[in-house]
Amino acid sequence: MKIKKIAAFAAVAAVAVTGAALVAPAFAEPVSNSYVLVGSDTLQDSTNALLNGTDASGSRVRVTSNSSTLGSFDAFGSAAIQTKPGGAYFGRPAGSGAGVNALRASITGNAYSAGGTNTTPARVITGQVDIARSSSGPGGNANADGKLLYYPYARDAVAYAYKGGTAAWANLTPAQLKQIFDGTLTTVDGVAIKPRLPQAGSGTRNFFLAALGYTGTTAPGVSDTGNATAENDASVLGAGEIIPFSVASWVAQSNGVTGVSTIGTTGVLIGSPVAGQVPFTGTGTNLVPNSAFYADTTFGRDTYLVVERARVTPGDAKFDQGLADLVDATKSQSLTNFGSLSSSPGAVKKKFGFLAPSSTTPLPAYTTL
């Protein structure tokens, strides 16, 4: 969905300067004079807003560190990015997995390659990434001795978007979805259905596959060769197609806080795989996440900000107080805060379709970087 963001920036900025817009969508691509975030598409709109400043919650909210601004780089856009003054240009990390890998390379000094369809040469990016946005947890990389910490950012849920079909498509069961993505169920209610997945490395992709019971990173019924499909972009769907979709992203696009919205694409709707629950309530630009849907143990998920453990551990030689404060949920203006006041980051995140995470305890991961 965010492929269009860069082109849209000039027009949006012009509106903001004149004071004609209450909510100024965030487009954070300039180099940062402080900390840098990369990774998940699902989290980027809300972190962009928090770092660049937003009125989405009804109050002006902006997260800074030691009076310095931060940079949050989109998952999609130009092939290469430069995150800090004088730093190397390197392949844009497109998704949660790529964001975490870029953070790891920034710590180790190993060359980073964006991979996939991004042909930007591998670059040494030491010190160029401070935080990775991740819409999925550490999974099999979780370890008590891990050198990274996954800090809960907000609660999201994953549903599916579809185009066309019939009323029966609005409430497909997990078993039906598994058959569709297996390629064994090719029609629903007499209409042909074709499964799609976002690009490799997408946290939403990996979470959805795991929710359906897959242990790998793809599904038999999906044509995945050279797949560069942007996640949370309803405009990619053709007639009869279905794709996993972040509920938070759908809510944020509907609420008009993302700058670019794809959910108005003709014939595209969101369906619920959770029996008896809708993903959200409300209408128009006033959608609110449905807490019962988000609480589902299969399709609800916590999302994370990932940092180097040493840098947020008091007493460690690498300890960085500014970075530690940014991921400390007890701080009223941290990125992980989920307060209820309109002046809090939590209120902004709720407008972007998120709820408070199920826990504030960070998860250690990656014993080897």
C-alpha positions as CSV (number, residue, x, y, z in Angstrom):
1,M,0.0,0.0,0.0
2,K,2.8,2.4,0.8
3,I,4.4,2.3,-2.7
4,K,2.4,5.4,-3.5
5,K,3.4,7.4,-0.4
6,I,6.5,9.0,-1.7
7,A,4.8,10.4,-4.7
8,A,2.0,11.7,-2.6
9,F,4.2,13.5,-0.1
10,A,4.5,16.9,-1.9
11,A,0.8,17.3,-2.2
12,V,0.1,16.4,1.4
13,A,2.9,18.7,2.7
14,A,1.4,21.6,0.7
15,V,-1.9,21.1,2.5
16,A,-0.3,20.9,5.9
17,V,1.6,24.1,5.4
18,T,-1.5,26.1,4.7
19,G,-3.1,24.7,7.8
20,A,-6.0,23.2,5.9
21,A,-5.6,19.7,7.4
22,L,-6.2,18.8,11.0
23,V,-4.4,15.4,10.7
24,A,-1.0,15.7,8.9
25,P,-0.1,12.3,7.7
26,A,3.6,11.4,8.3
27,F,6.1,10.6,5.5
28,A,9.5,10.1,7.3
29,E,12.2,9.7,4.6
30,P,14.8,12.4,5.4
31,V,18.0,11.3,7.2
32,S,17.7,11.2,11.0
33,N,19.7,13.2,13.4
34,S,18.9,10.6,16.1
35,Y,17.5,7.1,16.1
36,V,16.2,5.2,13.1
37,L,13.3,2.7,12.6
38,V,12.9,0.3,9.7
39,G,10.8,-2.8,8.9
40,S,7.1,-3.6,9.2
41,D,4.6,-2.0,6.9
42,T,1.9,-2.6,9.5
43,L,3.5,-0.4,12.1
44,Q,5.0,2.3,9.9
45,D,2.1,4.6,9.6
46,S,1.6,4.9,13.3
47,T,5.3,5.2,14.1
48,N,5.7,7.8,11.3
49,A,2.8,9.8,12.9
50,L,4.3,9.6,16.4
51,L,7.8,10.7,15.2
52,N,6.7,13.4,12.8
53,G,3.9,14.7,14.9
54,T,0.1,14.2,14.6
55,D,-3.3,15.5,15.7
56,A,-5.0,12.2,15.0
57,S,-6.0,11.7,18.6
58,G,-7.3,15.2,19.0
59,S,-4.2,16.5,20.7
60,R,-0.8,17.3,19.3
61,V,1.5,14.3,19.9
62,R,5.1,13.9,18.9
63,V,7.8,11.6,20.3
64,T,11.3,12.9,20.3
65,S,14.5,11.9,22.1
66,N,16.7,14.4,23.9
67,S,15.0,17.2,21.8
68,S,16.1,15.4,18.6
69,T,13.8,14.0,16.0
70,L,13.8,10.4,14.8
71,G,13.4,8.8,11.4
72,S,11.0,6.0,10.5
73,F,11.6,4.6,7.0
74,D,8.7,3.0,5.0
75,A,8.8,-0.6,4.0
76,F,8.1,0.3,0.3
77,G,9.3,3.2,-1.8
78,S,12.7,3.8,-3.5
79,A,14.9,0.7,-3.7
80,A,17.6,2.2,-1.5
81,I,17.6,4.5,1.6
82,Q,20.1,6.6,3.5
83,T,19.1,6.7,7.2
84,K,21.8,8.9,8.8
85,P,24.0,11.8,7.6
86,G,26.9,10.4,5.7
87,G,25.7,6.9,6.0
88,A,25.7,4.3,3.2
89,Y,22.7,3.9,0.9
90,F,21.4,0.4,1.4
91,G,18.4,-1.7,0.3
92,R,15.1,-0.7,1.8
93,P,14.1,-3.3,4.4
94,A,10.6,-4.3,3.2
95,G,8.8,-6.0,6.1
96,S,9.4,-7.3,9.6
97,G,12.0,-9.9,8.8
98,A,14.0,-7.5,6.7
99,G,13.9,-4.9,9.4
100,V,15.2,-7.3,12.0
101,N,18.0,-8.4,9.6
102,A,18.9,-4.8,9.0
103,L,19.1,-4.2,12.7
104,R,21.3,-7.2,13.2
105,A,23.7,-6.0,10.4
106,S,23.8,-2.6,11.9
107,I,25.0,-4.2,15.2
108,T,27.5,-6.7,13.7
109,G,29.0,-4.8,10.8
110,N,28.1,-7.6,8.5
111,A,27.0,-6.5,5.0
112,Y,23.2,-6.2,4.7
113,S,21.3,-7.2,1.6
114,A,17.6,-6.4,1.3
115,G,17.1,-9.6,-0.8
116,G,14.0,-10.6,-2.7
117,T,13.4,-8.5,-5.7
118,N,15.5,-5.6,-4.4
119,T,18.8,-5.7,-6.3
120,T,20.6,-3.0,-4.3
121,P,24.1,-4.3,-3.6
122,A,24.9,-5.5,-0.1
123,R,26.3,-2.7,2.1
124,V,28.0,-2.4,5.5
125,I,25.5,-0.4,7.6
126,T,27.1,-0.3,11.0
127,G,25.2,2.0,13.3
128,Q,22.5,2.9,10.7
129,V,19.5,1.2,12.3
130,D,18.4,1.4,15.9
131,I,15.0,-0.1,16.0
132,A,13.2,-2.7,13.9
133,R,9.4,-2.6,13.5
134,S,8.0,-6.1,13.7
135,S,4.4,-7.2,13.3
136,S,5.3,-10.7,14.5
137,G,7.2,-12.0,17.6
138,P,10.6,-13.8,17.7
139,G,9.1,-17.2,17.0
140,G,11.8,-19.9,16.9
141,N,14.5,-17.3,17.6
142,A,13.2,-16.6,21.1
143,N,15.9,-17.4,23.7
144,A,16.5,-16.2,27.3
145,D,20.0,-15.3,26.3
146,G,19.1,-13.4,23.2
147,K,21.0,-10.4,22.1
148,L,17.8,-8.6,20.9
149,L,14.7,-7.6,22.8
150,Y,11.3,-7.5,21.3
151,Y,9.3,-4.8,23.1
152,P,5.5,-5.0,22.8
153,Y,4.2,-2.0,20.8
154,A,0.5,-2.6,20.4
155,R,-2.1,-5.3,19.8
156,D,-3.3,-6.0,16.2
157,A,-5.2,-8.8,14.5
158,V,-5.1,-10.4,11.1
159,A,-8.1,-11.0,8.9
160,Y,-8.3,-11.2,5.2
161,A,-9.3,-8.9,2.3
162,Y,-11.2,-10.2,-0.7
163,K,-12.6,-8.8,-3.9
164,G,-15.9,-10.0,-5.3
165,G,-17.3,-13.3,-4.2
166,T,-20.6,-13.6,-2.3
167,A,-21.9,-13.0,1.2
168,A,-20.4,-16.4,2.2
169,W,-16.9,-15.0,1.7
170,A,-17.3,-12.6,4.6
171,N,-17.0,-15.4,7.2
172,L,-14.6,-18.0,6.0
173,T,-13.5,-20.5,8.7
174,P,-9.9,-21.3,9.4
175,A,-10.5,-24.7,7.9
176,Q,-11.8,-23.2,4.7
177,L,-8.9,-20.7,4.5
178,K,-6.4,-23.6,4.9
179,Q,-8.1,-25.4,2.0
180,I,-8.0,-22.2,-0.1
181,F,-4.4,-21.6,0.6
182,D,-3.6,-25.3,0.0
183,G,-5.2,-25.0,-3.4
184,T,-7.8,-27.7,-2.7
185,L,-10.8,-25.4,-2.3
186,T,-11.0,-23.3,-5.5
187,T,-14.6,-22.1,-5.3
188,V,-16.7,-20.8,-2.5
189,D,-20.4,-20.5,-2.9
190,G,-20.0,-21.2,-6.6
191,V,-17.4,-18.5,-7.2
192,A,-13.8,-19.1,-8.1
193,I,-11.3,-17.9,-5.4
194,K,-7.6,-17.4,-5.7
195,P,-5.2,-17.0,-2.7
196,R,-2.4,-14.4,-2.6
197,L,0.3,-13.6,0.0
198,P,2.3,-10.5,0.7
199,Q,6.0,-10.3,-0.1
200,A,8.5,-12.7,1.6
201,G,9.6,-11.3,5.0
202,S,6.2,-9.8,5.7
203,G,5.3,-10.3,9.4
204,T,1.6,-10.4,8.4
205,R,2.3,-13.1,5.9
206,N,4.2,-15.3,8.3
207,F,1.7,-14.8,11.1
208,F,-1.2,-15.7,8.9
209,L,0.5,-18.8,7.6
210,A,1.3,-19.9,11.1
211,A,-2.3,-19.2,12.2
212,L,-3.5,-21.6,9.5
213,G,-1.1,-24.3,10.6
214,Y,1.7,-23.9,8.1
215,T,5.3,-24.5,9.3
216,G,6.9,-23.0,6.2
217,T,6.9,-19.6,4.7
218,T,4.5,-20.2,1.8
219,A,1.4,-22.1,0.9
220,P,0.9,-24.7,-1.9
221,G,-2.0,-22.9,-3.5
222,V,-0.1,-19.6,-3.9
223,S,2.0,-18.6,-7.0
224,D,4.9,-17.1,-5.0
225,T,7.8,-16.9,-7.5
226,G,9.1,-13.3,-7.6
227,N,6.4,-12.2,-5.3
228,A,6.8,-8.5,-4.4
229,T,3.2,-7.9,-3.4
230,A,3.0,-5.1,-0.8
231,E,1.1,-6.1,2.3
232,N,-2.0,-4.2,3.5
233,D,-2.7,-2.9,-0.1
234,A,-6.2,-3.7,-1.1
235,S,-5.6,-2.3,-4.6
236,V,-3.5,-5.4,-5.6
237,L,-6.5,-7.7,-5.6
238,G,-8.1,-8.8,-8.8
239,A,-11.6,-10.3,-9.0
240,G,-11.9,-13.4,-6.9
241,E,-8.7,-12.9,-5.0
242,I,-8.1,-13.1,-1.2
243,I,-5.1,-12.0,0.9
244,P,-4.2,-11.7,4.6
245,F,-4.7,-8.1,5.9
246,S,-3.8,-6.3,9.2
247,V,-7.0,-5.2,10.8
248,A,-5.2,-2.2,12.3
249,S,-4.1,-1.1,8.8
250,W,-7.6,-1.4,7.5
251,V,-8.9,0.7,10.4
252,A,-6.2,3.3,10.0
253,Q,-6.8,3.6,6.2
254,S,-10.6,3.9,6.8
255,N,-10.0,6.5,9.5
256,G,-8.1,8.7,7.1
257,V,-4.8,8.9,9.1
258,T,-2.5,7.0,6.6
259,G,-2.3,9.6,3.8
260,V,-3.0,7.0,1.2
261,S,-5.9,4.6,1.4
262,T,-6.4,1.5,-0.7
263,I,-9.5,0.0,1.0
264,G,-11.8,2.1,-1.2
265,T,-10.8,-0.1,-4.1
266,T,-14.0,-1.2,-5.9
267,G,-15.4,-4.4,-4.6
268,V,-12.8,-5.1,-1.8
269,L,-14.1,-6.0,1.6
270,I,-12.6,-7.4,4.8
271,G,-13.7,-10.8,6.1
272,S,-13.5,-12.4,9.6
273,P,-12.0,-15.8,10.3
274,V,-13.2,-15.6,13.9
275,A,-16.6,-17.1,14.4
276,G,-19.2,-14.6,15.8
277,Q,-16.8,-11.6,15.8
278,V,-16.3,-8.7,13.5
279,P,-12.8,-7.2,13.2
280,F,-14.0,-3.7,14.1
281,T,-17.1,-1.5,14.9
282,G,-18.2,1.9,13.7
283,T,-18.5,3.4,10.2
284,G,-16.7,5.7,7.9
285,T,-13.8,7.5,9.4
286,N,-14.7,6.4,13.0
287,L,-13.8,2.7,13.1
288,V,-12.8,1.2,16.4
289,P,-11.0,-2.2,16.9
290,N,-13.2,-5.0,18.3
291,S,-11.4,-6.1,21.4
292,A,-13.0,-9.5,21.3
293,F,-11.6,-10.1,17.8
294,Y,-8.1,-8.8,18.8
295,A,-8.2,-11.1,21.9
296,D,-8.6,-14.2,19.7
297,T,-5.6,-16.5,20.5
298,T,-5.2,-17.5,16.8
299,F,-5.7,-14.3,14.8
300,G,-4.9,-11.7,17.4
301,R,-1.3,-10.7,17.8
302,D,1.0,-8.4,19.6
303,T,3.4,-6.3,17.5
304,Y,6.9,-5.2,18.5
305,L,9.8,-2.8,18.4
306,V,13.1,-4.6,18.4
307,V,16.3,-3.2,19.8
308,E,19.8,-4.5,20.8
309,R,19.6,-5.8,24.3
310,A,23.0,-4.3,25.4
311,R,21.9,-0.8,24.5
312,V,18.9,-0.9,26.9
313,T,20.5,-2.8,29.7
314,P,21.7,-0.4,32.5
315,G,25.3,-1.1,33.4
316,D,26.3,-2.4,30.0
317,A,29.1,-0.6,28.3
318,K,26.7,0.0,25.3
319,F,23.8,1.3,27.4
320,D,21.9,4.2,25.7
321,Q,19.5,6.0,28.0
322,G,17.7,7.7,25.1
323,L,17.0,4.4,23.3
324,A,15.9,2.7,26.6
325,D,13.4,5.5,27.3
326,L,11.9,5.1,23.8
327,V,10.9,1.5,24.5
328,D,10.0,1.9,28.2
329,A,6.2,1.6,28.4
330,T,6.2,3.4,31.8
331,K,7.4,6.6,30.1
332,S,4.4,8.8,29.1
333,Q,6.0,9.7,25.8
334,S,7.7,6.5,24.7
335,L,6.9,4.7,21.5
336,T,5.6,1.7,23.5
337,N,3.4,3.7,25.8
338,F,-0.3,2.9,25.6
339,G,-1.9,5.6,27.8
340,S,-5.6,6.6,27.3
341,L,-5.2,10.4,27.4
342,S,-5.5,12.1,24.0
343,S,-2.0,13.4,24.4
344,S,-0.5,10.0,24.8
345,P,1.1,7.8,22.1
346,G,-1.4,5.1,23.0
347,A,-4.3,7.3,21.9
348,V,-2.6,7.8,18.6
349,K,-2.1,4.1,18.1
350,K,-5.7,3.4,18.8
351,K,-6.7,5.8,16.0
352,F,-4.4,3.8,13.8
353,G,-6.3,0.6,14.7
354,F,-4.3,-0.8,17.5
355,L,-5.2,-1.8,21.1
356,A,-2.9,-2.2,24.1
357,P,-0.6,-5.2,23.9
358,S,-1.3,-8.3,26.0
359,S,1.9,-7.8,27.8
360,T,4.6,-5.1,28.3
361,T,7.4,-7.7,29.0
362,P,10.1,-7.7,26.3
363,L,11.0,-11.0,24.7
364,P,14.7,-11.9,24.2
365,A,15.8,-13.5,20.9
366,Y,18.7,-14.3,18.7
367,T,21.7,-15.7,20.6
368,T,23.7,-15.2,17.5
369,L,23.4,-12.0,15.4
